[in-house]
Amino acid sequence: MASISSITIRHARREDVDAIVRMLADDPLGSARERLEDPLPPSYFRAFEALENASHIQLVVAQDDDGAVIGCLQLCILPGLSSQGASRGLIEDVRVAAHCRSRGVGERIVQWAIAEARANGCKLVELLTHNTRVDAQRFYARLGFQPSHVGMTLRF
Amino acid sequence: MASISSITIRHARREDVDAIVRMLADDPLGSARERLEDPLPPSYFRAFEALENASHIQLVVAQDDDGAVIGCLQLCILPGLSSQGASRGLIEDVRVAAHCRSRGVGERIVQWAIAEARANGCKLVELLTHNTRVDAQRFYARLGFQPSHVGMTLRF
């Protein structure tokens, strides 16, 4: 498939929450974790409001030229003392709509996040990707990421 | 060595920056990244000010009963849409002063972060630990963390 040339990256709006949750749920890991109900459970909208009030976090979507939301990513800029007081960018919740995969959408949105992190003075961008997501790991390696760390999680 | 029973966990103050940077630098990876000069480069204090203004991040220190700083940890509470809008806690920059290791300081400070994340409604705590830090990985596994993810980084 051809790459999608006219992608717009923009901040997510409340009316995008449905499309974002749909992408989060359309995934072997996500399908067990999300509740894709109509209407969506209010916890999603409470989280969206928390994100709107979090100036250090940007939840963005990729939009095609028909205005459809086809990708998403969350970037958090984290100050910290280590590495001589360098900020870090943390990338989370990267998703591309199933029918748009392998067409450059993920690369566009991750490259946006890398550029945004650099523009905010970060010296490092980091992310955790599940051990089973080997395609994602190859994708990030192609963009220059190193599998330098073990990502450890504790779920309550 | 006996565990250190009377540890206080408290928010870091500007006068702790020196002790924290000393711990960050006293480490095979950190020694190459930090600049342990007297006085410290101003970038560390600029980062400390950014942390003080970041209500979502807590930089804490462990203090022994003589008032000495013997450990540190940074906890960030991150809202997000995934997992039904659950917040996540991100733990970073965990260090224990060399002369106090294997005495329960790290466990106390990480358990503090886990409890704090839970109290803030997080359903998950996550961290990245360098592939070479096998002792740290064993330590976190003992506290219930799973090595479920690959931690990927891109340095500029």
Interface residues (C-beta under 8 A of the other chain):
Chain A: V17 I20 V21 L24 G30 R33 E34 R35 P41 S43 Y44 F45 R46 A47 F48 A50 L51 A54 H56 I57 L59 Q74 C76 L78 P79 G80 L81 S82 S83 Q84 G85 A86 S87 R88 L90 E92 D93 I114 R118 C122 K123 L124 V125 E126 L127 L128 T129 H130 N131 Q137 Y140 A141 L143 G144 F145 Q146 P147 S148 H149 V150 G151 M152 T153 L154 R155 F156
Chain B: V17 I20 V21 L24 G30 R33 E34 R35 P41 S43 Y44 F45 R46 A47 F48 A50 L51 A54 H56 I57 L59 Q74 C76 L78 P79 G80 L81 S82 S83 Q84 G85 A86 S87 R88 L90 E92 D93 I114 R118 C122 K123 L124 V125 E126 L127 L128 T129 H130 N131 Q137 Y140 A141 L143 G144 F145 Q146 P147 S148 H149 V150 G151 M152 T153 L154 R155 F156
